[in-house]
Amino acid sequence: MYDSGRWAHFNVKLHFCILYFQRTDSSPLAQFFHSDEELNMVATELDSFDGRKDPERCNALVNQLRVCQDKVMLPIFGVRILLERKEVNVKQ
């Protein structure tokens, strides 16, 4: 069943992220947010696109999707490395 309260809370969080994370913010979470947003736009365009009608455009979108996936993974790996370093420092 549809829970309007849950979606309203989600929309508030999403609106906060859009306002909070400026494009110039270099924090890993901001980088992840903006690259995920870009990935979703490319994926949505690819989903609504008929690759048989324009195979060159389809190929370009698939390549762009791969680049966006890499951009999403970079901040995740960056946070992981920071956490691993922190864990090593705590053990020492």
LUMLO-781119 format. One record per residue (C-alpha): residue in three letters; x, y, z. Coordinates in pm, whole numbers, plus 32768, in hexadecimal, padded with zeros to 4 digits. Layout:
BEGIN
ALAXYZ ...
//
This chain:
BEGIN
MET800080008000 TYR807481627FB5 ASP8104821580E3 SER80F783888098 GLY81B483DF81D7 ARG82DF830C8171 TRP82EF83AC8018 ALA82C9850980A6 HIS83F084C3818D PHE84BA843F8065 ASN846985777F98 VAL84D9865780B6 LYS8622859780CC LEU865485A97F54 HIS860A871E7F53 PHE8705874C806E CYS8812868F7FAC ILE87D787627E77 LEU87F288A37F41 TYR8911882E801E PHE89FC87947F1F GLN8A7388A07E33 ARG8B2D883C7CF6 THR8C6888D77D87 ASP8C5A87FD7EBF SER8D7987057EAF SER8D0986257FCE PRO8CE184B57F73 LEU8B6E84B87FC8 ALA8B2F85E67EE7 GLN8BF985477DCF PHE8B3184087DF5 PHE89E684C37DF6 HIS8A2E85877CBA SER8AC384617BFC ASP899D83867C60 GLU88B084957BE8 GLU8967849F7A98 LEU896483227A82 ASN87EC831C7ABB MET87B2841D79A9 VAL887D835378AC ALA87D5820D7916 THR867B82AA78F4 GLU86CE83287798 LEU875681D47737 ASP861D812677BB SER853A820376EA PHE861281E575B5 ASP85E580EE7496 GLY87468084743B ARG86D97FE272F5 LYS867081307262 ASP87B781E172B0 PRO88CD80E97306 GLU89D981F77310 ARG891982BD7417 CYS88DD817B74D8 ASN8A52812D74D4 ALA8AA2828E754B LEU89A782707668 VAL8A32811F76D4 ASN8B9281B176D8 GLN8B1582DC779E LEU8A6A81EE7890 ARG8BB4813978CB VAL8C6782817910 CYS8B5482E67A05 GLN8B6E81967AB6 ASP8CE281D07AE5 LYS8C9B832B7B71 VAL8BA782957C6E MET8CA581927CDF LEU8DC782857D17 PRO8D38832E7E50 ILE8CD081DC7EDB PHE8E34815A7EB9 GLY8EB8829F7F4C VAL8DE1827B8084 ARG8E41810E80A0 ILE8FB581648098 LEU8F83827181A1 LEU8ECA817D8282 GLU8FD480718256 ARG90E6816B82B2 LYS902081D883E1 GLU8FF4806D844B VAL916B802C842A ASN91B8816284FB VAL90C680F1860B LYS91697F97861B GLN92C480308643 
//
